[in-house]
Amino acid sequence: MSENNEKRDVFDAIADPTRRRLIRLLAEAEEIPLYELTAQFQMGRTAVSKHLTILKEAGLVLDRKVGRETRFKLNTSPLREIQDWVAFYSKFWSTNMLRLEQLLEEEEE
């Protein structure tokens, strides 16, 4: 990531299935230590840490040190961008499907 980018794109961060699974695990708990997250995957601690770093760069994950342990928790605020995007296209498709339905009804008459 270049220095010009303040943070990673949220859409990029959630594009990977492993990161989406991490988000789900974090959503189900208040805070989870790295070793517990790593135990949920068939990959090493370094690989899980890399995924968490990407989520952290997107603002989706917060971490804190407790002794020698790093604990992670979900920050849902950046997900609002995704929710807004989906809501826009949901409205778009609903409107267009309604128009199509009206057009088909007019042709039947």
Chimera marker file (.cmm) of the C-alpha trace (Angstrom):
<marker_set name="trace">
<marker id="1" x="0.000" y="0.000" z="0.000" r="1" g="1" b="0" radius="0.5"/>
<marker id="2" x="1.435" y="3.361" z="-0.930" r="1" g="1" b="0" radius="0.5"/>
<marker id="3" x="1.868" y="6.237" z="1.467" r="1" g="1" b="0" radius="0.5"/>
<marker id="4" x="-0.695" y="8.226" z="-0.546" r="1" g="1" b="0" radius="0.5"/>
<marker id="5" x="-3.459" y="5.844" z="0.504" r="1" g="1" b="0" radius="0.5"/>
<marker id="6" x="-4.704" y="6.628" z="3.985" r="1" g="1" b="0" radius="0.5"/>
<marker id="7" x="-6.308" y="3.236" z="4.351" r="1" g="1" b="0" radius="0.5"/>
<marker id="8" x="-7.180" y="0.143" z="2.370" r="1" g="1" b="0" radius="0.5"/>
<marker id="9" x="-10.445" y="-0.044" z="0.439" r="1" g="1" b="0" radius="0.5"/>
<marker id="10" x="-13.164" y="-1.837" z="2.425" r="1" g="1" b="0" radius="0.5"/>
<marker id="11" x="-14.409" y="-3.672" z="-0.671" r="1" g="1" b="0" radius="0.5"/>
<marker id="12" x="-10.896" y="-4.969" z="-1.320" r="1" g="1" b="0" radius="0.5"/>
<marker id="13" x="-10.603" y="-6.085" z="2.290" r="1" g="1" b="0" radius="0.5"/>
<marker id="14" x="-13.814" y="-8.136" z="2.258" r="1" g="1" b="0" radius="0.5"/>
<marker id="15" x="-13.212" y="-9.623" z="-1.197" r="1" g="1" b="0" radius="0.5"/>
<marker id="16" x="-11.328" y="-12.578" z="0.248" r="1" g="1" b="0" radius="0.5"/>
<marker id="17" x="-13.352" y="-15.453" z="1.788" r="1" g="1" b="0" radius="0.5"/>
<marker id="18" x="-10.839" y="-15.901" z="4.620" r="1" g="1" b="0" radius="0.5"/>
<marker id="19" x="-11.209" y="-12.266" z="5.623" r="1" g="1" b="0" radius="0.5"/>
<marker id="20" x="-15.005" y="-12.519" z="5.477" r="1" g="1" b="0" radius="0.5"/>
<marker id="21" x="-14.778" y="-15.535" z="7.776" r="1" g="1" b="0" radius="0.5"/>
<marker id="22" x="-12.541" y="-13.586" z="10.148" r="1" g="1" b="0" radius="0.5"/>
<marker id="23" x="-15.113" y="-10.781" z="10.198" r="1" g="1" b="0" radius="0.5"/>
<marker id="24" x="-17.845" y="-13.291" z="11.043" r="1" g="1" b="0" radius="0.5"/>
<marker id="25" x="-15.792" y="-14.794" z="13.874" r="1" g="1" b="0" radius="0.5"/>
<marker id="26" x="-15.031" y="-11.351" z="15.250" r="1" g="1" b="0" radius="0.5"/>
<marker id="27" x="-18.704" y="-10.368" z="15.006" r="1" g="1" b="0" radius="0.5"/>
<marker id="28" x="-19.634" y="-13.322" z="17.194" r="1" g="1" b="0" radius="0.5"/>
<marker id="29" x="-17.343" y="-12.304" z="20.050" r="1" g="1" b="0" radius="0.5"/>
<marker id="30" x="-16.416" y="-9.110" z="21.800" r="1" g="1" b="0" radius="0.5"/>
<marker id="31" x="-12.694" y="-9.707" z="21.451" r="1" g="1" b="0" radius="0.5"/>
<marker id="32" x="-10.611" y="-12.699" z="20.322" r="1" g="1" b="0" radius="0.5"/>
<marker id="33" x="-6.904" y="-13.431" z="20.818" r="1" g="1" b="0" radius="0.5"/>
<marker id="34" x="-4.830" y="-14.271" z="17.763" r="1" g="1" b="0" radius="0.5"/>
<marker id="35" x="-4.231" y="-17.870" z="18.844" r="1" g="1" b="0" radius="0.5"/>
<marker id="36" x="-8.003" y="-18.516" z="18.987" r="1" g="1" b="0" radius="0.5"/>
<marker id="37" x="-8.508" y="-17.038" z="15.519" r="1" g="1" b="0" radius="0.5"/>
<marker id="38" x="-5.614" y="-19.065" z="14.127" r="1" g="1" b="0" radius="0.5"/>
<marker id="39" x="-7.144" y="-22.269" z="15.531" r="1" g="1" b="0" radius="0.5"/>
<marker id="40" x="-10.202" y="-21.705" z="13.290" r="1" g="1" b="0" radius="0.5"/>
<marker id="41" x="-8.164" y="-21.973" z="10.066" r="1" g="1" b="0" radius="0.5"/>
<marker id="42" x="-5.965" y="-24.512" z="8.365" r="1" g="1" b="0" radius="0.5"/>
<marker id="43" x="-3.197" y="-21.995" z="7.867" r="1" g="1" b="0" radius="0.5"/>
<marker id="44" x="-0.414" y="-20.686" z="9.997" r="1" g="1" b="0" radius="0.5"/>
<marker id="45" x="-0.404" y="-17.777" z="12.379" r="1" g="1" b="0" radius="0.5"/>
<marker id="46" x="1.544" y="-15.623" z="9.912" r="1" g="1" b="0" radius="0.5"/>
<marker id="47" x="-1.092" y="-16.090" z="7.195" r="1" g="1" b="0" radius="0.5"/>
<marker id="48" x="-3.934" y="-15.249" z="9.584" r="1" g="1" b="0" radius="0.5"/>
<marker id="49" x="-1.983" y="-12.210" z="10.781" r="1" g="1" b="0" radius="0.5"/>
<marker id="50" x="-1.586" y="-10.985" z="7.195" r="1" g="1" b="0" radius="0.5"/>
<marker id="51" x="-5.346" y="-11.193" z="6.657" r="1" g="1" b="0" radius="0.5"/>
<marker id="52" x="-5.951" y="-9.368" z="9.933" r="1" g="1" b="0" radius="0.5"/>
<marker id="53" x="-3.511" y="-6.656" z="8.847" r="1" g="1" b="0" radius="0.5"/>
<marker id="54" x="-5.507" y="-6.064" z="5.673" r="1" g="1" b="0" radius="0.5"/>
<marker id="55" x="-8.724" y="-5.842" z="7.687" r="1" g="1" b="0" radius="0.5"/>
<marker id="56" x="-7.005" y="-3.499" z="10.116" r="1" g="1" b="0" radius="0.5"/>
<marker id="57" x="-5.782" y="-1.255" z="7.260" r="1" g="1" b="0" radius="0.5"/>
<marker id="58" x="-9.412" y="-1.011" z="6.092" r="1" g="1" b="0" radius="0.5"/>
<marker id="59" x="-10.467" y="0.000" z="9.583" r="1" g="1" b="0" radius="0.5"/>
<marker id="60" x="-12.528" y="-3.167" z="10.072" r="1" g="1" b="0" radius="0.5"/>
<marker id="61" x="-10.412" y="-4.591" z="12.887" r="1" g="1" b="0" radius="0.5"/>
<marker id="62" x="-8.982" y="-3.053" z="16.022" r="1" g="1" b="0" radius="0.5"/>
<marker id="63" x="-6.262" y="-4.707" z="18.063" r="1" g="1" b="0" radius="0.5"/>
<marker id="64" x="-4.688" y="-4.307" z="21.469" r="1" g="1" b="0" radius="0.5"/>
<marker id="65" x="-1.871" y="-5.953" z="23.340" r="1" g="1" b="0" radius="0.5"/>
<marker id="66" x="-2.606" y="-7.723" z="26.612" r="1" g="1" b="0" radius="0.5"/>
<marker id="67" x="0.732" y="-8.899" z="27.919" r="1" g="1" b="0" radius="0.5"/>
<marker id="68" x="2.307" y="-10.961" z="25.138" r="1" g="1" b="0" radius="0.5"/>
<marker id="69" x="-1.056" y="-11.605" z="23.495" r="1" g="1" b="0" radius="0.5"/>
<marker id="70" x="-2.732" y="-9.584" z="20.743" r="1" g="1" b="0" radius="0.5"/>
<marker id="71" x="-6.514" y="-9.397" z="20.898" r="1" g="1" b="0" radius="0.5"/>
<marker id="72" x="-8.728" y="-8.380" z="17.994" r="1" g="1" b="0" radius="0.5"/>
<marker id="73" x="-12.222" y="-6.982" z="17.738" r="1" g="1" b="0" radius="0.5"/>
<marker id="74" x="-14.486" y="-5.926" z="14.908" r="1" g="1" b="0" radius="0.5"/>
<marker id="75" x="-15.109" y="-2.290" z="14.042" r="1" g="1" b="0" radius="0.5"/>
<marker id="76" x="-18.348" y="-2.255" z="12.044" r="1" g="1" b="0" radius="0.5"/>
<marker id="77" x="-18.255" y="1.423" z="11.015" r="1" g="1" b="0" radius="0.5"/>
<marker id="78" x="-16.545" y="0.837" z="7.636" r="1" g="1" b="0" radius="0.5"/>
<marker id="79" x="-19.199" y="-1.739" z="6.740" r="1" g="1" b="0" radius="0.5"/>
<marker id="80" x="-21.657" y="1.140" z="6.397" r="1" g="1" b="0" radius="0.5"/>
<marker id="81" x="-20.001" y="1.982" z="3.045" r="1" g="1" b="0" radius="0.5"/>
<marker id="82" x="-20.879" y="-1.499" z="1.798" r="1" g="1" b="0" radius="0.5"/>
<marker id="83" x="-24.382" y="-1.284" z="3.200" r="1" g="1" b="0" radius="0.5"/>
<marker id="84" x="-24.942" y="2.040" z="1.424" r="1" g="1" b="0" radius="0.5"/>
<marker id="85" x="-23.629" y="0.630" z="-1.858" r="1" g="1" b="0" radius="0.5"/>
<marker id="86" x="-25.872" y="-2.440" z="-1.635" r="1" g="1" b="0" radius="0.5"/>
<marker id="87" x="-28.881" y="-0.293" z="-0.668" r="1" g="1" b="0" radius="0.5"/>
<marker id="88" x="-28.349" y="1.928" z="-3.722" r="1" g="1" b="0" radius="0.5"/>
<marker id="89" x="-28.314" y="-1.027" z="-6.112" r="1" g="1" b="0" radius="0.5"/>
<marker id="90" x="-31.169" y="-2.717" z="-4.322" r="1" g="1" b="0" radius="0.5"/>
<marker id="91" x="-33.280" y="0.390" z="-4.907" r="1" g="1" b="0" radius="0.5"/>
<marker id="92" x="-32.000" y="0.600" z="-8.497" r="1" g="1" b="0" radius="0.5"/>
<marker id="93" x="-33.074" y="-2.974" z="-9.276" r="1" g="1" b="0" radius="0.5"/>
<marker id="94" x="-36.402" y="-2.658" z="-7.474" r="1" g="1" b="0" radius="0.5"/>
<marker id="95" x="-37.236" y="0.465" z="-9.468" r="1" g="1" b="0" radius="0.5"/>
<marker id="96" x="-36.216" y="-1.114" z="-12.767" r="1" g="1" b="0" radius="0.5"/>
<marker id="97" x="-38.089" y="-4.337" z="-12.059" r="1" g="1" b="0" radius="0.5"/>
<marker id="98" x="-41.206" y="-2.285" z="-11.294" r="1" g="1" b="0" radius="0.5"/>
<marker id="99" x="-40.779" y="-0.442" z="-14.611" r="1" g="1" b="0" radius="0.5"/>
<marker id="100" x="-40.383" y="-3.744" z="-16.426" r="1" g="1" b="0" radius="0.5"/>
<marker id="101" x="-43.480" y="-5.140" z="-14.744" r="1" g="1" b="0" radius="0.5"/>
<marker id="102" x="-45.476" y="-2.050" z="-15.782" r="1" g="1" b="0" radius="0.5"/>
<marker id="103" x="-44.197" y="-2.308" z="-19.347" r="1" g="1" b="0" radius="0.5"/>
<marker id="104" x="-45.163" y="-5.977" z="-19.562" r="1" g="1" b="0" radius="0.5"/>
<marker id="105" x="-48.625" y="-5.223" z="-18.184" r="1" g="1" b="0" radius="0.5"/>
<marker id="106" x="-49.090" y="-2.463" z="-20.787" r="1" g="1" b="0" radius="0.5"/>
<marker id="107" x="-48.108" y="-4.828" z="-23.583" r="1" g="1" b="0" radius="0.5"/>
<marker id="108" x="-50.628" y="-7.418" z="-22.372" r="1" g="1" b="0" radius="0.5"/>
<marker id="109" x="-53.461" y="-4.895" z="-22.603" r="1" g="1" b="0" radius="0.5"/>
<link id1="1" id2="2" r="1" g="1" b="0" radius="0.2"/>
<link id1="2" id2="3" r="1" g="1" b="0" radius="0.2"/>
<link id1="3" id2="4" r="1" g="1" b="0" radius="0.2"/>
<link id1="4" id2="5" r="1" g="1" b="0" radius="0.2"/>
<link id1="5" id2="6" r="1" g="1" b="0" radius="0.2"/>
<link id1="6" id2="7" r="1" g="1" b="0" radius="0.2"/>
<link id1="7" id2="8" r="1" g="1" b="0" radius="0.2"/>
<link id1="8" id2="9" r="1" g="1" b="0" radius="0.2"/>
<link id1="9" id2="10" r="1" g="1" b="0" radius="0.2"/>
<link id1="10" id2="11" r="1" g="1" b="0" radius="0.2"/>
<link id1="11" id2="12" r="1" g="1" b="0" radius="0.2"/>
<link id1="12" id2="13" r="1" g="1" b="0" radius="0.2"/>
<link id1="13" id2="14" r="1" g="1" b="0" radius="0.2"/>
<link id1="14" id2="15" r="1" g="1" b="0" radius="0.2"/>
<link id1="15" id2="16" r="1" g="1" b="0" radius="0.2"/>
<link id1="16" id2="17" r="1" g="1" b="0" radius="0.2"/>
<link id1="17" id2="18" r="1" g="1" b="0" radius="0.2"/>
<link id1="18" id2="19" r="1" g="1" b="0" radius="0.2"/>
<link id1="19" id2="20" r="1" g="1" b="0" radius="0.2"/>
<link id1="20" id2="21" r="1" g="1" b="0" radius="0.2"/>
<link id1="21" id2="22" r="1" g="1" b="0" radius="0.2"/>
<link id1="22" id2="23" r="1" g="1" b="0" radius="0.2"/>
<link id1="23" id2="24" r="1" g="1" b="0" radius="0.2"/>
<link id1="24" id2="25" r="1" g="1" b="0" radius="0.2"/>
<link id1="25" id2="26" r="1" g="1" b="0" radius="0.2"/>
<link id1="26" id2="27" r="1" g="1" b="0" radius="0.2"/>
<link id1="27" id2="28" r="1" g="1" b="0" radius="0.2"/>
<link id1="28" id2="29" r="1" g="1" b="0" radius="0.2"/>
<link id1="29" id2="30" r="1" g="1" b="0" radius="0.2"/>
<link id1="30" id2="31" r="1" g="1" b="0" radius="0.2"/>
<link id1="31" id2="32" r="1" g="1" b="0" radius="0.2"/>
<link id1="32" id2="33" r="1" g="1" b="0" radius="0.2"/>
<link id1="33" id2="34" r="1" g="1" b="0" radius="0.2"/>
<link id1="34" id2="35" r="1" g="1" b="0" radius="0.2"/>
<link id1="35" id2="36" r="1" g="1" b="0" radius="0.2"/>
<link id1="36" id2="37" r="1" g="1" b="0" radius="0.2"/>
<link id1="37" id2="38" r="1" g="1" b="0" radius="0.2"/>
<link id1="38" id2="39" r="1" g="1" b="0" radius="0.2"/>
<link id1="39" id2="40" r="1" g="1" b="0" radius="0.2"/>
<link id1="40" id2="41" r="1" g="1" b="0" radius="0.2"/>
<link id1="41" id2="42" r="1" g="1" b="0" radius="0.2"/>
<link id1="42" id2="43" r="1" g="1" b="0" radius="0.2"/>
<link id1="43" id2="44" r="1" g="1" b="0" radius="0.2"/>
<link id1="44" id2="45" r="1" g="1" b="0" radius="0.2"/>
<link id1="45" id2="46" r="1" g="1" b="0" radius="0.2"/>
<link id1="46" id2="47" r="1" g="1" b="0" radius="0.2"/>
<link id1="47" id2="48" r="1" g="1" b="0" radius="0.2"/>
<link id1="48" id2="49" r="1" g="1" b="0" radius="0.2"/>
<link id1="49" id2="50" r="1" g="1" b="0" radius="0.2"/>
<link id1="50" id2="51" r="1" g="1" b="0" radius="0.2"/>
<link id1="51" id2="52" r="1" g="1" b="0" radius="0.2"/>
<link id1="52" id2="53" r="1" g="1" b="0" radius="0.2"/>
<link id1="53" id2="54" r="1" g="1" b="0" radius="0.2"/>
<link id1="54" id2="55" r="1" g="1" b="0" radius="0.2"/>
<link id1="55" id2="56" r="1" g="1" b="0" radius="0.2"/>
<link id1="56" id2="57" r="1" g="1" b="0" radius="0.2"/>
<link id1="57" id2="58" r="1" g="1" b="0" radius="0.2"/>
<link id1="58" id2="59" r="1" g="1" b="0" radius="0.2"/>
<link id1="59" id2="60" r="1" g="1" b="0" radius="0.2"/>
<link id1="60" id2="61" r="1" g="1" b="0" radius="0.2"/>
<link id1="61" id2="62" r="1" g="1" b="0" radius="0.2"/>
<link id1="62" id2="63" r="1" g="1" b="0" radius="0.2"/>
<link id1="63" id2="64" r="1" g="1" b="0" radius="0.2"/>
<link id1="64" id2="65" r="1" g="1" b="0" radius="0.2"/>
<link id1="65" id2="66" r="1" g="1" b="0" radius="0.2"/>
<link id1="66" id2="67" r="1" g="1" b="0" radius="0.2"/>
<link id1="67" id2="68" r="1" g="1" b="0" radius="0.2"/>
<link id1="68" id2="69" r="1" g="1" b="0" radius="0.2"/>
<link id1="69" id2="70" r="1" g="1" b="0" radius="0.2"/>
<link id1="70" id2="71" r="1" g="1" b="0" radius="0.2"/>
<link id1="71" id2="72" r="1" g="1" b="0" radius="0.2"/>
<link id1="72" id2="73" r="1" g="1" b="0" radius="0.2"/>
<link id1="73" id2="74" r="1" g="1" b="0" radius="0.2"/>
<link id1="74" id2="75" r="1" g="1" b="0" radius="0.2"/>
<link id1="75" id2="76" r="1" g="1" b="0" radius="0.2"/>
<link id1="76" id2="77" r="1" g="1" b="0" radius="0.2"/>
<link id1="77" id2="78" r="1" g="1" b="0" radius="0.2"/>
<link id1="78" id2="79" r="1" g="1" b="0" radius="0.2"/>
<link id1="79" id2="80" r="1" g="1" b="0" radius="0.2"/>
<link id1="80" id2="81" r="1" g="1" b="0" radius="0.2"/>
<link id1="81" id2="82" r="1" g="1" b="0" radius="0.2"/>
<link id1="82" id2="83" r="1" g="1" b="0" radius="0.2"/>
<link id1="83" id2="84" r="1" g="1" b="0" radius="0.2"/>
<link id1="84" id2="85" r="1" g="1" b="0" radius="0.2"/>
<link id1="85" id2="86" r="1" g="1" b="0" radius="0.2"/>
<link id1="86" id2="87" r="1" g="1" b="0" radius="0.2"/>
<link id1="87" id2="88" r="1" g="1" b="0" radius="0.2"/>
<link id1="88" id2="89" r="1" g="1" b="0" radius="0.2"/>
<link id1="89" id2="90" r="1" g="1" b="0" radius="0.2"/>
<link id1="90" id2="91" r="1" g="1" b="0" radius="0.2"/>
<link id1="91" id2="92" r="1" g="1" b="0" radius="0.2"/>
<link id1="92" id2="93" r="1" g="1" b="0" radius="0.2"/>
<link id1="93" id2="94" r="1" g="1" b="0" radius="0.2"/>
<link id1="94" id2="95" r="1" g="1" b="0" radius="0.2"/>
<link id1="95" id2="96" r="1" g="1" b="0" radius="0.2"/>
<link id1="96" id2="97" r="1" g="1" b="0" radius="0.2"/>
<link id1="97" id2="98" r="1" g="1" b="0" radius="0.2"/>
<link id1="98" id2="99" r="1" g="1" b="0" radius="0.2"/>
<link id1="99" id2="100" r="1" g="1" b="0" radius="0.2"/>
<link id1="100" id2="101" r="1" g="1" b="0" radius="0.2"/>
<link id1="101" id2="102" r="1" g="1" b="0" radius="0.2"/>
<link id1="102" id2="103" r="1" g="1" b="0" radius="0.2"/>
<link id1="103" id2="104" r="1" g="1" b="0" radius="0.2"/>
<link id1="104" id2="105" r="1" g="1" b="0" radius="0.2"/>
<link id1="105" id2="106" r="1" g="1" b="0" radius="0.2"/>
<link id1="106" id2="107" r="1" g="1" b="0" radius="0.2"/>
<link id1="107" id2="108" r="1" g="1" b="0" radius="0.2"/>
<link id1="108" id2="109" r="1" g="1" b="0" radius="0.2"/>
</marker_set>
